[in-house]
Amino acid sequence: MAFGVNRRELDNWKEQVRKGEVAFITHFWVDERFPAVKSITKAGCADLEKLSEWGKKYGLKKEWIHIRGDGFPHFDLMGDTQLHILKEEGLHDQIKRFIEKKEDGSIDQSSAPVYFLYS
């Protein structure tokens, strides 16, 4: 279950994705498979090759792209990988809004880094 973003934010993300831009949206998230995870970031782009190339610089594999029938392919990012990518992409507003940091700078969401949700 996703929550914490409004319709305008979601629509803006979808528009950027449709235009072939690599776009990010972070939201609070609850999933019983990952009980310690509190938020997730979707890095999406309608251009699969562009998204795949973008993901390579962070060690993400093309087969980790979540491709659904809705036209919004994306990587699902969580844990320390999520924090690292948001920092590298300069998305400090999303970090401040959705991610709690521990004293050592890592995030208090999971016991181990997770790179993707869907394969």
C-alpha positions in Angstrom: 0.0 0.0 0.0 1.4 3.4 -1.0 0.6 6.7 0.7 2.1 10.1 1.4 2.0 11.7 -2.1 -0.8 13.7 -3.7 -2.4 13.4 -7.1 -0.4 16.3 -8.5 2.9 14.7 -7.5 1.8 11.4 -9.0 0.6 13.0 -12.2 3.9 15.0 -12.6 5.9 11.7 -12.2 3.8 10.0 -14.8 4.1 12.9 -17.2 7.9 12.9 -16.9 8.0 9.1 -17.4 5.8 9.3 -20.5 8.2 12.0 -21.9 11.1 9.6 -21.6 12.7 11.3 -18.7 14.1 9.4 -15.8 11.8 10.5 -13.0 11.6 9.8 -9.3 8.7 9.5 -6.9 9.1 8.4 -3.3 6.2 7.5 -1.0 5.5 5.8 2.2 4.9 2.1 1.7 3.6 -0.9 3.6 4.1 -4.4 2.4 4.1 -7.5 4.6 7.0 -9.0 2.6 9.2 -6.1 3.8 8.0 -5.2 7.3 11.0 -3.0 8.1 10.7 -0.9 5.0 8.8 2.4 5.4 9.3 4.0 2.0 10.1 3.2 -1.6 11.3 5.2 -4.5 10.2 4.5 -8.1 12.8 5.5 -10.7 10.8 5.4 -13.9 11.2 6.1 -17.6 9.1 5.0 -20.6 12.3 4.6 -22.6 13.5 1.2 -21.4 17.0 1.5 -22.9 17.5 4.9 -21.2 16.2 3.5 -17.9 18.5 0.5 -18.2 21.5 2.7 -19.0 20.7 5.0 -16.0 20.4 2.0 -13.7 23.8 0.6 -14.7 25.6 3.5 -13.0 24.1 2.4 -9.8 24.6 -1.4 -10.3 21.0 -2.0 -11.2 20.3 -4.7 -13.7 17.9 -4.4 -16.7 16.0 -7.4 -15.6 15.1 -5.7 -12.3 12.9 -3.1 -14.2 9.3 -3.6 -13.1 7.3 -3.6 -16.4 3.6 -3.4 -15.9 0.8 -2.9 -18.4 0.2 0.6 -17.3 3.1 2.1 -19.3 5.2 3.2 -16.3 8.3 0.9 -16.2 10.5 1.6 -13.2 13.0 0.4 -10.7 11.8 0.0 -7.1 14.4 1.3 -4.8 14.5 0.8 -1.0 17.0 0.5 1.8 20.5 1.9 1.6 20.5 1.8 -2.2 17.4 4.1 -2.2 19.2 6.6 0.1 22.4 6.5 -2.0 20.6 7.1 -5.3 18.4 9.9 -3.9 21.6 11.6 -2.6 23.4 11.1 -5.9 20.4 12.5 -7.9 20.2 15.5 -5.6 16.7 14.6 -4.3 17.2 15.8 -0.8 13.6 16.9 -0.5 12.5 13.3 -0.9 15.1 12.1 1.7 13.9 14.6 4.2 10.2 13.9 3.6 10.2 10.1 3.5 13.4 8.6 5.0 14.6 8.4 8.6 18.4 8.2 9.0 20.3 6.5 11.7 23.3 8.2 13.4 25.7 6.5 11.0 24.0 7.9 8.0 22.3 4.7 6.9 18.5 4.4 6.8 16.5 2.7 9.4 14.2 0.7 7.1 15.6 -2.8 6.6 18.3 -5.1 8.0 20.0 -5.4 4.6 20.1 -3.3 1.4 17.5 -4.3 -1.2 17.9 -3.2 -4.8 14.5 -4.0 -6.3 11.2 -5.3 -5.4 10.0 -7.0 -8.6 12.0 -9.2 -11.0 
